[in-house]
Amino acid sequence: MLNDRFEFLVDECSSGDHARVAITIEGGDAAEHFLRLRSSTALRLDELELSPETATTTIE
Amino acid sequence: MGPRWFFFALLGFGLSVKGADTPMFDTLTLLRFNTVCAHCHEGECSGRLSFSSGPEAAFSHVRRYAGVVDDSLARQLYGVLERMKRDCTYAPMVVPDLDRPLGREILDDYRDTASGNYFVPLGRLEPTGYRLNLRFDVPATFR
């Protein structure tokens, strides 16, 4: 089975620089995951933090 | 040859990985495949789809979609696709330590400089909720 993934398309905008996403992995056993970010511009990622939290999927 | 040679050999491998029965792929190859090629090739999980004509026959296709690619990189990209078809997984990569926030100096290792896209292995995650914080160098939105 292919690994599970979180995938986002990133675009430059006029305001805001901190993206926060709540993601939920449901059921089953622990599995390999990865994050893929695609961008149409030359955005650079300065910081990434992943921490456990009980939440539903939302994008702020 | 001795311990010193072995040390430099390991150093030269960098973030490269090698499975028990898989060819070695360097990080550049994996990042290009995982961020560009996988856009279409992800999930091709049948060995029956393997090419019989050899990697050279696919070079023009690779160069059309994967950007500036020399023969060596094209051959490796072909190898990564063959692996995905056979093993039905992404090739393993070194997982960063996610116990603390990752800074740019680490994240740059997971950025394909040609496409500007990122592929960050998160390791084995238990089923639960997570909060993912991403900070970019310029204002950004994502979807």
N, CA and C atoms of all chains as a GROMACS GRO file, in nm:
protein
  609
    1MET      N    1   0.085  -0.120   0.000
    1MET     CA    2   0.000   0.000   0.000
    1MET      C    3   0.088   0.125   0.000
    2LEU      N    4   0.050   0.219  -0.081
    2LEU     CA    5   0.128   0.341  -0.090
    2LEU      C    6   0.121   0.418   0.042
    3ASN      N    7   0.229   0.487   0.074
    3ASN     CA    8   0.231   0.565   0.197
    3ASN      C    9   0.119   0.669   0.198
    4ASP      N   10   0.076   0.707   0.316
    4ASP     CA   11  -0.024   0.812   0.328
    4ASP      C   12   0.044   0.948   0.325
    5ARG      N   13  -0.031   1.047   0.281
    5ARG     CA   14   0.035   1.175   0.260
    5ARG      C   15  -0.056   1.293   0.294
    6PHE      N   16   0.011   1.402   0.326
    6PHE     CA   17  -0.055   1.531   0.338
    6PHE      C   18   0.003   1.617   0.226
    7GLU      N   19  -0.082   1.672   0.145
    7GLU     CA   20  -0.033   1.745   0.029
    7GLU      C   21  -0.102   1.880   0.020
    8PHE      N   22  -0.022   1.984  -0.001
    8PHE     CA   23  -0.076   2.119  -0.009
    8PHE      C   24  -0.015   2.194  -0.126
    9LEU      N   25  -0.097   2.280  -0.185
    9LEU     CA   26  -0.048   2.372  -0.286
    9LEU      C   27  -0.027   2.506  -0.219
   10VAL      N   28   0.090   2.564  -0.237
   10VAL     CA   29   0.126   2.687  -0.168
   10VAL      C   30   0.137   2.801  -0.267
   11ASP      N   31   0.080   2.914  -0.232
   11ASP     CA   32   0.089   3.032  -0.318
   11ASP      C   33   0.126   3.153  -0.236
   12GLU      N   34   0.196   3.243  -0.300
   12GLU     CA   35   0.229   3.369  -0.234
   12GLU      C   36   0.102   3.454  -0.222
   13CYS      N   37   0.093   3.531  -0.117
   13CYS     CA   38  -0.025   3.617  -0.102
   13CYS      C   39   0.018   3.748  -0.039
   14SER      N   40  -0.079   3.836  -0.014
   14SER     CA   41  -0.044   3.971   0.029
   14SER      C   42  -0.030   3.983   0.181
   15SER      N   43  -0.084   3.888   0.254
   15SER     CA   44  -0.074   3.899   0.400
   15SER      C   45  -0.073   3.760   0.463
   16GLY      N   46  -0.022   3.757   0.584
   16GLY     CA   47  -0.019   3.630   0.656
   16GLY      C   48   0.100   3.547   0.613
   17ASP      N   49   0.168   3.490   0.707
   17ASP     CA   50   0.284   3.409   0.671
   17ASP      C   51   0.293   3.281   0.751
   18HIS      N   52   0.189   3.251   0.826
   18HIS     CA   53   0.197   3.136   0.915
   18HIS      C   54   0.076   3.048   0.891
   19ALA      N   55   0.098   2.933   0.831
   19ALA     CA   56  -0.012   2.843   0.801
   19ALA      C   57  -0.024   2.738   0.910
   20ARG      N   58  -0.145   2.723   0.960
   20ARG     CA   59  -0.168   2.623   1.064
   20ARG      C   60  -0.278   2.528   1.016
   21VAL      N   61  -0.248   2.402   1.023
   21VAL     CA   62  -0.343   2.303   0.976
   21VAL      C   63  -0.359   2.195   1.081
   22ALA      N   64  -0.484   2.161   1.109
   22ALA     CA   65  -0.511   2.048   1.197
   22ALA      C   66  -0.540   1.927   1.108
   23ILE      N   67  -0.468   1.822   1.130
   23ILE     CA   68  -0.485   1.702   1.047
   23ILE      C   69  -0.513   1.584   1.138
   24THR      N   70  -0.591   1.493   1.088
   24THR     CA   71  -0.630   1.378   1.168
   24THR      C   72  -0.600   1.249   1.092
   25ILE      N   73  -0.533   1.160   1.158
   25ILE     CA   74  -0.510   1.026   1.103
   25ILE      C   75  -0.605   0.933   1.175
   26GLU      N   76  -0.690   0.869   1.100
   26GLU     CA   77  -0.795   0.789   1.160
   26GLU      C   78  -0.761   0.640   1.161
   27GLY      N   79  -0.799   0.575   1.272
   27GLY     CA   80  -0.801   0.429   1.283
   27GLY      C   81  -0.672   0.358   1.244
   28GLY      N   82  -0.677   0.226   1.260
   28GLY     CA   83  -0.568   0.142   1.215
   28GLY      C   84  -0.440   0.157   1.295
   29ASP      N   85  -0.334   0.106   1.237
   29ASP     CA   86  -0.203   0.109   1.302
   29ASP      C   87  -0.123   0.230   1.257
   30ALA      N   88  -0.013   0.253   1.324
   30ALA     CA   89   0.079   0.358   1.281
   30ALA      C   90   0.127   0.326   1.140
   31ALA      N   91   0.145   0.429   1.060
   31ALA     CA   92   0.188   0.409   0.922
   31ALA      C   93   0.280   0.523   0.880
   32GLU      N   94   0.356   0.496   0.774
   32GLU     CA   95   0.446   0.598   0.720
   32GLU      C   96   0.366   0.709   0.654
   33HIS      N   97   0.402   0.832   0.684
   33HIS     CA   98   0.338   0.948   0.623
   33HIS      C   99   0.443   1.044   0.571
   34PHE      N  100   0.400   1.128   0.480
   34PHE     CA  101   0.491   1.231   0.434
   34PHE      C  102   0.412   1.356   0.399
   35LEU      N  103   0.482   1.466   0.390
   35LEU     CA  104   0.422   1.594   0.354
   35LEU      C  105   0.481   1.640   0.221
   36ARG      N  106   0.392   1.677   0.129
   36ARG     CA  107   0.441   1.730   0.002
   36ARG      C  108   0.382   1.869  -0.017
   37LEU      N  109   0.469   1.964  -0.046
   37LEU     CA  110   0.427   2.102  -0.071
   37LEU      C  111   0.464   2.137  -0.213
   38ARG      N  112   0.366   2.177  -0.290
   38ARG     CA  113   0.392   2.223  -0.426
   38ARG      C  114   0.363   2.372  -0.434
   39SER      N  115   0.444   2.443  -0.507
   39SER     CA  116   0.428   2.587  -0.517
   39SER      C  117   0.455   2.634  -0.659
   40SER      N  118   0.378   2.734  -0.702
   40SER     CA  119   0.402   2.790  -0.835
   40SER      C  120   0.506   2.901  -0.829
   41THR      N  121   0.544   2.939  -0.708
   41THR     CA  122   0.647   3.042  -0.692
   41THR      C  123   0.764   2.982  -0.613
   42ALA      N  124   0.863   3.065  -0.591
   42ALA     CA  125   0.984   3.015  -0.525
   42ALA      C  126   0.976   3.033  -0.375
   43LEU      N  127   0.867   2.993  -0.314
   43LEU     CA  128   0.853   3.005  -0.170
   43LEU      C  129   0.953   2.917  -0.098
   44ARG      N  130   1.004   2.969   0.011
   44ARG     CA  131   1.093   2.888   0.096
   44ARG      C  132   1.025   2.867   0.230
   45LEU      N  133   1.042   2.747   0.278
   45LEU     CA  134   0.984   2.711   0.406
   45LEU      C  135   1.087   2.741   0.516
   46ASP      N  136   1.050   2.829   0.606
   46ASP     CA  137   1.142   2.867   0.714
   46ASP      C  138   1.130   2.777   0.836
   47GLU      N  139   1.009   2.726   0.860
   47GLU     CA  140   0.991   2.644   0.979
   47GLU      C  141   0.874   2.549   0.962
   48LEU      N  142   0.892   2.431   1.013
   48LEU     CA  143   0.786   2.329   1.013
   48LEU      C  144   0.780   2.266   1.152
   49GLU      N  145   0.661   2.257   1.206
   49GLU     CA  146   0.644   2.193   1.336
   49GLU      C  147   0.521   2.103   1.330
   50LEU      N  148   0.538   1.982   1.375
   50LEU     CA  149   0.427   1.886   1.379
   50LEU      C  150   0.413   1.837   1.522
   51SER      N  151   0.294   1.853   1.578
   51SER     CA  152   0.273   1.808   1.715
   51SER      C  153   0.138   1.741   1.728
   52PRO      N  154   0.127   1.639   1.813
   52PRO     CA  155   0.000   1.569   1.831
   52PRO      C  156  -0.104   1.661   1.891
   53GLU      N  157  -0.226   1.642   1.846
   53GLU     CA  158  -0.337   1.720   1.900
   53GLU      C  159  -0.466   1.651   1.859
   54THR      N  160  -0.562   1.654   1.943
   54THR     CA  161  -0.692   1.599   1.908
   54THR      C  162  -0.774   1.709   1.844
   55ALA      N  163  -0.804   1.692   1.715
   55ALA     CA  164  -0.877   1.797   1.644
   55ALA      C  165  -0.938   1.739   1.518
   56THR      N  166  -1.027   1.814   1.458
   56THR     CA  167  -1.080   1.777   1.328
   56THR      C  168  -1.008   1.857   1.221
   57THR      N  169  -1.024   1.816   1.099
   57THR     CA  170  -0.953   1.880   0.990
   57THR      C  171  -1.007   2.020   0.961
   58THR      N  172  -0.921   2.120   0.974
   58THR     CA  173  -0.957   2.256   0.937
   58THR      C  174  -0.836   2.323   0.877
   59ILE      N  175  -0.859   2.422   0.797
   59ILE     CA  176  -0.750   2.503   0.743
   59ILE      C  177  -0.775   2.646   0.784
   60GLU      N  178  -0.678   2.705   0.851
   60GLU     CA  179  -0.694   2.843   0.896
   60GLU      C  180  -0.632   2.937   0.795
   61MET      N  181   4.300   0.072   0.207
   61MET     CA  182   4.165   0.092   0.257
   61MET      C  183   4.157   0.054   0.404
   62GLY      N  184   4.072   0.120   0.475
   62GLY     CA  185   4.058   0.093   0.615
   62GLY      C  186   3.945   0.175   0.671
   63PRO      N  187   3.947   0.195   0.802
   63PRO     CA  188   3.840   0.272   0.865
   63PRO      C  189   3.823   0.411   0.806
   64ARG      N  190   3.937   0.474   0.767
   64ARG     CA  191   3.927   0.609   0.713
   64ARG      C  192   3.854   0.610   0.579
   65TRP      N  193   3.887   0.513   0.494
   65TRP     CA  194   3.819   0.502   0.366
   65TRP      C  195   3.669   0.480   0.387
   66PHE      N  196   3.638   0.394   0.482
   66PHE     CA  197   3.498   0.363   0.509
   66PHE      C  198   3.422   0.487   0.556
   67PHE      N  199   3.490   0.568   0.639
   67PHE     CA  200   3.427   0.691   0.689
   67PHE      C  201   3.392   0.784   0.573
   68PHE      N  202   3.488   0.804   0.482
   68PHE     CA  203   3.463   0.895   0.372
   68PHE      C  204   3.360   0.839   0.274
   69ALA      N  205   3.356   0.709   0.263
   69ALA     CA  206   3.254   0.649   0.179
   69ALA      C  207   3.116   0.677   0.235
   70LEU      N  208   3.103   0.662   0.365
   70LEU     CA  209   2.975   0.692   0.429
   70LEU      C  210   2.940   0.839   0.414
   71LEU      N  211   3.040   0.924   0.431
   71LEU     CA  212   3.017   1.067   0.420
   71LEU      C  213   2.966   1.101   0.280
   72GLY      N  214   3.021   1.036   0.181
   72GLY     CA  215   2.982   1.063   0.044
   72GLY      C  216   2.840   1.023   0.014
   73PHE      N  217   2.788   0.930   0.089
   73PHE     CA  218   2.653   0.885   0.065
   73PHE      C  219   2.550   0.989   0.107
   74GLY      N  220   2.588   1.079   0.199
   74GLY     CA  221   2.496   1.182   0.242
   74GLY      C  222   2.366   1.124   0.293
   75LEU      N  223   2.255   1.178   0.240
   75LEU     CA  224   2.123   1.133   0.282
   75LEU      C  225   2.077   1.014   0.199
   76SER      N  226   2.163   0.959   0.117
   76SER     CA  227   2.122   0.849   0.032
   76SER      C  228   2.077   0.731   0.117
   77VAL      N  229   1.991   0.652   0.059
   77VAL     CA  230   1.940   0.537   0.130
   77VAL      C  231   1.954   0.414   0.043
   78LYS      N  232   1.959   0.301   0.106
   78LYS     CA  233   1.968   0.178   0.031
   78LYS      C  234   1.892   0.072   0.107
   79GLY      N  235   1.790   0.018   0.046
   79GLY     CA  236   1.716  -0.088   0.109
   79GLY      C  237   1.786  -0.220   0.089
   80ALA      N  238   1.730  -0.324   0.148
   80ALA     CA  239   1.795  -0.453   0.141
   80ALA      C  240   1.806  -0.504  -0.003
   81ASP      N  241   1.706  -0.473  -0.086
   81ASP     CA  242   1.710  -0.524  -0.222
   81ASP      C  243   1.678  -0.415  -0.323
   82THR      N  244   1.706  -0.291  -0.285
   82THR     CA  245   1.675  -0.182  -0.375
   82THR      C  246   1.802  -0.112  -0.417
   83PRO      N  247   1.802  -0.055  -0.536
   83PRO     CA  248   1.919   0.022  -0.576
   83PRO      C  249   1.929   0.148  -0.494
   84MET      N  250   2.045   0.209  -0.493
   84MET     CA  251   2.064   0.330  -0.416
   84MET      C  252   2.019   0.450  -0.497
   85PHE      N  253   1.948   0.540  -0.435
   85PHE     CA  254   1.907   0.663  -0.500
   85PHE      C  255   1.954   0.778  -0.415
   86ASP      N  256   2.008   0.881  -0.481
   86ASP     CA  257   2.050   0.995  -0.400
   86ASP      C  258   1.930   1.086  -0.373
   87THR      N  259   1.951   1.179  -0.283
   87THR     CA  260   1.841   1.263  -0.238
   87THR      C  261   1.782   1.346  -0.350
   88LEU      N  262   1.868   1.402  -0.437
   88LEU     CA  263   1.819   1.481  -0.549
   88LEU      C  264   1.721   1.401  -0.634
   89THR      N  265   1.757   1.276  -0.660
   89THR     CA  266   1.670   1.190  -0.740
   89THR      C  267   1.536   1.169  -0.672
   90LEU      N  268   1.539   1.137  -0.544
   90LEU     CA  269   1.415   1.110  -0.473
   90LEU      C  270   1.327   1.235  -0.464
   91LEU      N  271   1.389   1.350  -0.440
   91LEU     CA  272   1.311   1.472  -0.432
   91LEU      C  273   1.247   1.506  -0.566
   92ARG      N  274   1.323   1.491  -0.674
   92ARG     CA  275   1.267   1.521  -0.807
   92ARG      C  276   1.153   1.425  -0.840
   93PHE      N  277   1.176   1.298  -0.814
   93PHE     CA  278   1.071   1.200  -0.844
   93PHE      C  279   0.948   1.225  -0.758
   94ASN      N  280   0.968   1.244  -0.628
   94ASN     CA  281   0.855   1.254  -0.536
   94ASN      C  282   0.775   1.382  -0.552
   95THR      N  283   0.840   1.488  -0.603
   95THR     CA  284   0.768   1.615  -0.616
   95THR      C  285   0.723   1.642  -0.758
   96VAL      N  286   0.786   1.581  -0.856
   96VAL     CA  287   0.751   1.609  -0.996
   96VAL      C  288   0.693   1.484  -1.064
   97CYS      N  289   0.773   1.380  -1.072
   97CYS     CA  290   0.731   1.259  -1.144
   97CYS      C  291   0.608   1.195  -1.080
   98ALA      N  292   0.605   1.196  -0.946
   98ALA     CA  293   0.496   1.128  -0.875
   98ALA      C  294   0.363   1.197  -0.897
   99HIS      N  295   0.366   1.319  -0.948
   99HIS     CA  296   0.240   1.388  -0.977
   99HIS      C  297   0.153   1.301  -1.068
  100CYS      N  298   0.217   1.231  -1.162
  100CYS     CA  299   0.143   1.139  -1.250
  100CYS      C  300   0.169   0.993  -1.216
  101HIS      N  301   0.291   0.964  -1.172
  101HIS     CA  302   0.329   0.823  -1.156
  101HIS      C  303   0.297   0.764  -1.019
  102GLU      N  304   0.252   0.846  -0.927
  102GLU     CA  305   0.220   0.792  -0.796
  102GLU      C  306   0.114   0.684  -0.808
  103GLY      N  307   0.135   0.577  -0.741
  103GLY     CA  308   0.035   0.471  -0.737
  103GLY      C  309   0.043   0.373  -0.852
  104GLU      N  310   0.146   0.384  -0.936
  104GLU     CA  311   0.165   0.282  -1.039
  104GLU      C  312   0.230   0.162  -0.970
  105CYS      N  313   0.148   0.077  -0.918
  105CYS     CA  314   0.196  -0.026  -0.827
  105CYS      C  315   0.188  -0.166  -0.886
  106SER      N  316   0.210  -0.177  -1.013
  106SER     CA  317   0.209  -0.308  -1.073
  106SER      C  318   0.338  -0.331  -1.150
  107GLY      N  319   0.409  -0.436  -1.112
  107GLY     CA  320   0.531  -0.470  -1.183
  107GLY      C  321   0.504  -0.504  -1.328
  108ARG      N  322   0.380  -0.536  -1.362
  108ARG     CA  323   0.348  -0.570  -1.500
  108ARG      C  324   0.361  -0.450  -1.592
  109LEU      N  325   0.362  -0.330  -1.532
  109LEU     CA  326   0.375  -0.210  -1.615
  109LEU      C  327   0.520  -0.174  -1.643
  110SER      N  328   0.613  -0.253  -1.594
  110SER     CA  329   0.754  -0.222  -1.611
  110SER      C  330   0.791  -0.219  -1.759
  111PHE      N  331   0.880  -0.127  -1.792
  111PHE     CA  332   0.928  -0.117  -1.929
  111PHE      C  333   1.022  -0.232  -1.960
  112SER      N  334   1.022  -0.276  -2.082
  112SER     CA  335   1.117  -0.378  -2.124
  112SER      C  336   1.221  -0.320  -2.219
  113SER      N  337   1.205  -0.192  -2.252
  113SER     CA  338   1.293  -0.132  -2.351
  113SER      C  339   1.415  -0.064  -2.291
  114GLY      N  340   1.424  -0.064  -2.157
  114GLY     CA  341   1.540  -0.005  -2.093
  114GLY      C  342   1.520   0.143  -2.068
  115PRO      N  343   1.596   0.198  -1.976
  115PRO     CA  344   1.576   0.338  -1.935
  115PRO      C  345   1.597   0.439  -2.046
  116GLU      N  346   1.690   0.412  -2.138
  116GLU     CA  347   1.721   0.512  -2.241
  116GLU      C  348   1.598   0.547  -2.325
  117ALA      N  349   1.509   0.452  -2.344
  117ALA     CA  350   1.390   0.477  -2.425
  117ALA      C  351   1.297   0.579  -2.359
  118ALA      N  352   1.314   0.599  -2.229
  118ALA     CA  353   1.226   0.692  -2.158
  118ALA      C  354   1.291   0.828  -2.135
  119PHE      N  355   1.414   0.846  -2.179
  119PHE     CA  356   1.486   0.969  -2.148
  119PHE      C  357   1.415   1.094  -2.201
  120SER      N  358   1.363   1.089  -2.323
  120SER     CA  359   1.297   1.208  -2.378
  120SER      C  360   1.172   1.241  -2.297
  121HIS      N  361   1.102   1.139  -2.254
  121HIS     CA  362   0.984   1.162  -2.169
  121HIS      C  363   1.026   1.224  -2.035
  122VAL      N  364   1.132   1.171  -1.977
  122VAL     CA  365   1.180   1.223  -1.848
  122VAL      C  366   1.217   1.370  -1.862
  123ARG      N  367   1.290   1.402  -1.969
  123ARG     CA  368   1.337   1.540  -1.985
  123ARG      C  369   1.221   1.636  -2.015
  124ARG      N  370   1.116   1.585  -2.077
  124ARG     CA  371   1.002   1.671  -2.108
  124ARG      C  372   0.933   1.718  -1.980
  125TYR      N  373   0.933   1.633  -1.879
  125TYR     CA  374   0.854   1.665  -1.761
  125TYR      C  375   0.936   1.694  -1.636
  126ALA      N  376   1.058   1.645  -1.631
  126ALA     CA  377   1.135   1.654  -1.506
  126ALA      C  378   1.241   1.763  -1.508
  127GLY      N  379   1.237   1.850  -1.609
  127GLY     CA  380   1.329   1.961  -1.611
  127GLY      C  381   1.466   1.921  -1.664
  128VAL      N  382   1.568   1.996  -1.624
  128VAL     CA  383   1.703   1.970  -1.670
  128VAL      C  384   1.753   1.841  -1.604
  129VAL      N  385   1.775   1.742  -1.687
  129VAL     CA  386   1.811   1.609  -1.636
  129VAL      C  387   1.919   1.549  -1.725
  130ASP      N  388   2.034   1.518  -1.665
  130ASP     CA  389   2.136   1.451  -1.745
  130ASP      C  390   2.107   1.300  -1.748
  131ASP      N  391   2.188   1.227  -1.824
  131ASP     CA  392   2.160   1.084  -1.841
  131ASP      C  393   2.163   1.009  -1.708
  132SER      N  394   2.255   1.048  -1.621
  132SER     CA  395   2.267   0.979  -1.493
  132SER      C  396   2.140   0.997  -1.409
  133LEU      N  397   2.092   1.121  -1.401
  133LEU     CA  398   1.971   1.147  -1.323
  133LEU      C  399   1.850   1.081  -1.388
  134ALA      N  400   1.842   1.086  -1.520
  134ALA     CA  401   1.730   1.022  -1.589
  134ALA      C  402   1.727   0.873  -1.560
  135ARG      N  403   1.845   0.813  -1.559
  135ARG     CA  404   1.853   0.669  -1.532
  135ARG      C  405   1.807   0.640  -1.388
  136GLN      N  406   1.846   0.726  -1.297
  136GLN     CA  407   1.804   0.705  -1.158
  136GLN      C  408   1.654   0.727  -1.140
  137LEU      N  409   1.599   0.828  -1.207
  137LEU     CA  410   1.455   0.851  -1.199
  137LEU      C  411   1.378   0.730  -1.252
  138TYR      N  412   1.430   0.676  -1.359
  138TYR     CA  413   1.370   0.555  -1.416
  138TYR      C  414   1.374   0.442  -1.312
  139GLY      N  415   1.487   0.433  -1.243
  139GLY     CA  416   1.501   0.329  -1.141
  139GLY      C  417   1.404   0.348  -1.025
  140VAL      N  418   1.381   0.474  -0.986
  140VAL     CA  419   1.287   0.500  -0.877
  140VAL      C  420   1.146   0.460  -0.918
  141LEU      N  421   1.110   0.487  -1.043
  141LEU     CA  422   0.977   0.447  -1.090
  141LEU      C  423   0.964   0.295  -1.091
  142GLU      N  424   1.067   0.228  -1.139
  142GLU     CA  425   1.063   0.081  -1.138
  142GLU      C  426   1.045   0.028  -0.996
  143ARG      N  427   1.112   0.095  -0.903
  143ARG     CA  428   1.099   0.052  -0.764
  143ARG      C  429   0.956   0.072  -0.713
  144MET      N  430   0.898   0.188  -0.745
  144MET     CA  431   0.762   0.214  -0.700
  144MET      C  432   0.666   0.111  -0.757
  145LYS      N  433   0.684   0.077  -0.883
  145LYS     CA  434   0.597  -0.024  -0.944
  145LYS      C  435   0.610  -0.158  -0.875
  146ARG      N  436   0.731  -0.189  -0.834
  146ARG     CA  437   0.756  -0.319  -0.772
  146ARG      C  438   0.712  -0.322  -0.627
  147ASP      N  439   0.749  -0.218  -0.550
  147ASP     CA  440   0.727  -0.220  -0.405
  147ASP      C  441   0.603  -0.145  -0.361
  148CYS      N  442   0.547  -0.064  -0.450
  148CYS     CA  443   0.425   0.011  -0.421
  148CYS      C  444   0.442   0.102  -0.298
  149THR      N  445   0.558   0.159  -0.283
  149THR     CA  446   0.583   0.257  -0.178
  149THR      C  447   0.682   0.361  -0.231
  150TYR      N  448   0.686   0.474  -0.164
  150TYR     CA  449   0.794   0.567  -0.192
  150TYR      C  450   0.923   0.510  -0.134
  151ALA      N  451   1.032   0.538  -0.198
  151ALA     CA  452   1.161   0.493  -0.147
  151ALA      C  453   1.187   0.560  -0.012
  152PRO      N  454   1.244   0.487   0.082
  152PRO     CA  455   1.269   0.546   0.214
  152PRO      C  456   1.368   0.661   0.208
  153MET      N  457   1.342   0.760   0.292
  153MET     CA  458   1.434   0.873   0.306
  153MET      C  459   1.461   0.892   0.454
  154VAL      N  460   1.567   0.963   0.484
  154VAL     CA  461   1.598   0.994   0.623
  154VAL      C  462   1.488   1.083   0.680
  155VAL      N  463   1.430   1.042   0.791
  155VAL     CA  464   1.321   1.118   0.854
  155VAL      C  465   1.382   1.218   0.952
  156PRO      N  466   1.349   1.346   0.937
  156PRO     CA  467   1.404   1.445   1.031
  156PRO      C  468   1.346   1.427   1.170
  157ASP      N  469   1.416   1.477   1.269
  157ASP     CA  470   1.369   1.470   1.407
  157ASP      C  471   1.256   1.570   1.428
  158LEU      N  472   1.134   1.517   1.440
  158LEU     CA  473   1.017   1.604   1.451
  158LEU      C  474   0.980   1.635   1.596
  159ASP      N  475   1.068   1.601   1.689
  159ASP     CA  476   1.042   1.634   1.829
  159ASP      C  477   1.058   1.783   1.855
  160ARG      N  478   1.118   1.851   1.760
  160ARG     CA  479   1.136   1.995   1.772
  160ARG      C  480   1.108   2.058   1.636
  161PRO      N  481   1.078   2.188   1.632
  161PRO     CA  482   1.053   2.253   1.502
  161PRO      C  483   1.173   2.241   1.410
  162LEU      N  484   1.145   2.222   1.281
  162LEU     CA  485   1.252   2.213   1.183
  162LEU      C  486   1.277   2.350   1.124
  163GLY      N  487   1.402   2.391   1.119
  163GLY     CA  488   1.439   2.520   1.060
  163GLY      C  489   1.478   2.504   0.914
  164ARG      N  490   1.503   2.617   0.852
  164ARG     CA  491   1.533   2.616   0.708
  164ARG      C  492   1.654   2.531   0.674
  165GLU      N  493   1.754   2.531   0.764
  165GLU     CA  494   1.877   2.457   0.733
  165GLU      C  495   1.848   2.308   0.717
  166ILE      N  496   1.747   2.259   0.785
  166ILE     CA  497   1.707   2.118   0.768
  166ILE      C  498   1.608   2.105   0.654
  167LEU      N  499   1.513   2.194   0.647
  167LEU     CA  500   1.408   2.185   0.545
  167LEU      C  501   1.465   2.196   0.404
  168ASP      N  502   1.573   2.270   0.387
  168ASP     CA  503   1.634   2.281   0.254
  168ASP      C  504   1.678   2.146   0.199
  169ASP      N  505   1.708   2.053   0.289
  169ASP     CA  506   1.748   1.919   0.245
  169ASP      C  507   1.632   1.842   0.184
  170TYR      N  508   1.512   1.892   0.204
  170TYR     CA  509   1.393   1.824   0.153
  170TYR      C  510   1.324   1.907   0.045
  171ARG      N  511   1.395   1.998  -0.014
  171ARG     CA  512   1.342   2.084  -0.120
  171ARG      C  513   1.413   2.053  -0.251
  172ASP      N  514   1.333   2.026  -0.352
  172ASP     CA  515   1.390   2.006  -0.485
  172ASP      C  516   1.418   2.143  -0.544
  173THR      N  517   1.543   2.175  -0.564
  173THR     CA  518   1.580   2.310  -0.605
  173THR      C  519   1.528   2.343  -0.745
  174ALA      N  520   1.506   2.243  -0.827
  174ALA     CA  521   1.457   2.269  -0.963
  174ALA      C  522   1.310   2.308  -0.964
  175SER      N  523   1.230   2.238  -0.888
  175SER     CA  524   1.086   2.266  -0.886
  175SER      C  525   1.046   2.359  -0.774
  176GLY      N  526   1.129   2.368  -0.670
  176GLY     CA  527   1.095   2.448  -0.552
  176GLY      C  528   0.997   2.377  -0.460
  177ASN      N  529   0.965   2.254  -0.490
  177ASN     CA  530   0.868   2.179  -0.409
  177ASN      C  531   0.938   2.103  -0.297
  178TYR      N  532   0.860   2.075  -0.193
  178TYR     CA  533   0.914   2.003  -0.077
  178TYR      C  534   0.852   1.864  -0.067
  179PHE      N  535   0.934   1.773  -0.019
  179PHE     CA  536   0.885   1.639   0.015
  179PHE      C  537   0.950   1.603   0.148
  180VAL      N  538   0.870   1.601   0.253
  180VAL     CA  539   0.924   1.579   0.388
  180VAL      C  540   0.867   1.450   0.446
  181PRO      N  541   0.949   1.348   0.464
  181PRO     CA  542   0.899   1.227   0.529
  181PRO      C  543   0.872   1.255   0.676
  182LEU      N  544   0.756   1.212   0.724
  182LEU     CA  545   0.716   1.238   0.862
  182LEU      C  546   0.732   1.115   0.950
  183GLY      N  547   0.772   1.004   0.893
  183GLY     CA  548   0.791   0.882   0.971
  183GLY      C  549   0.659   0.814   1.001
  184ARG      N  550   0.665   0.720   1.094
  184ARG     CA  551   0.544   0.644   1.131
  184ARG      C  552   0.463   0.726   1.230
  185LEU      N  553   0.340   0.756   1.194
  185LEU     CA  554   0.254   0.836   1.280
  185LEU      C  555   0.138   0.750   1.332
  186GLU      N  556   0.114   0.764   1.461
  186GLU     CA  557   0.000   0.696   1.522
  186GLU      C  558  -0.130   0.766   1.482
  187PRO      N  559  -0.238   0.690   1.471
  187PRO     CA  560  -0.367   0.754   1.442
  187PRO      C  561  -0.410   0.846   1.556
  188THR      N  562  -0.414   0.973   1.531
  188THR     CA  563  -0.462   1.075   1.625
  188THR      C  564  -0.464   1.207   1.551
  189GLY      N  565  -0.494   1.314   1.623
  189GLY     CA  566  -0.492   1.444   1.561
  189GLY      C  567  -0.355   1.508   1.572
  190TYR      N  568  -0.319   1.589   1.474
  190TYR     CA  569  -0.191   1.660   1.476
  190TYR      C  570  -0.213   1.804   1.434
  191ARG      N  571  -0.126   1.888   1.483
  191ARG     CA  572  -0.126   2.027   1.436
  191ARG      C  573   0.004   2.050   1.359
  192LEU      N  574  -0.015   2.100   1.239
  192LEU     CA  575   0.100   2.125   1.152
  192LEU      C  576   0.114   2.275   1.134
  193ASN      N  577   0.226   2.328   1.176
  193ASN     CA  578   0.255   2.471   1.159
  193ASN      C  579   0.363   2.489   1.053
  194LEU      N  580   0.334   2.575   0.958
  194LEU     CA  581   0.429   2.602   0.850
  194LEU      C  582   0.452   2.752   0.841
  195ARG      N  583   0.577   2.794   0.840
  195ARG     CA  584   0.608   2.937   0.825
  195ARG      C  585   0.697   2.956   0.703
  196PHE      N  586   0.655   3.044   0.616
  196PHE     CA  587   0.728   3.068   0.492
  196PHE      C  588   0.806   3.198   0.498
  197ASP      N  589   0.893   3.218   0.400
  197ASP     CA  590   0.976   3.338   0.400
  197ASP      C  591   0.901   3.460   0.348
  198VAL      N  592   0.787   3.437   0.285
  198VAL     CA  593   0.702   3.547   0.239
  198VAL      C  594   0.558   3.511   0.274
  199PRO      N  595   0.468   3.609   0.275
  199PRO     CA  596   0.328   3.576   0.302
  199PRO      C  597   0.278   3.470   0.205
  200ALA      N  598   0.206   3.373   0.258
  200ALA     CA  599   0.165   3.260   0.175
  200ALA      C  600   0.030   3.207   0.219
  201THR      N  601  -0.037   3.147   0.126
  201THR     CA  602  -0.158   3.071   0.156
  201THR      C  603  -0.137   2.931   0.102
  202PHE      N  604  -0.207   2.837   0.158
  202PHE     CA  605  -0.206   2.706   0.094
  202PHE      C  606  -0.342   2.641   0.104
  203ARG      N  607  -0.363   2.543   0.013
  203ARG     CA  608  -0.491   2.475   0.005
  203ARG      C  609  -0.467   2.327  -0.022
   0.00000   0.00000   0.00000
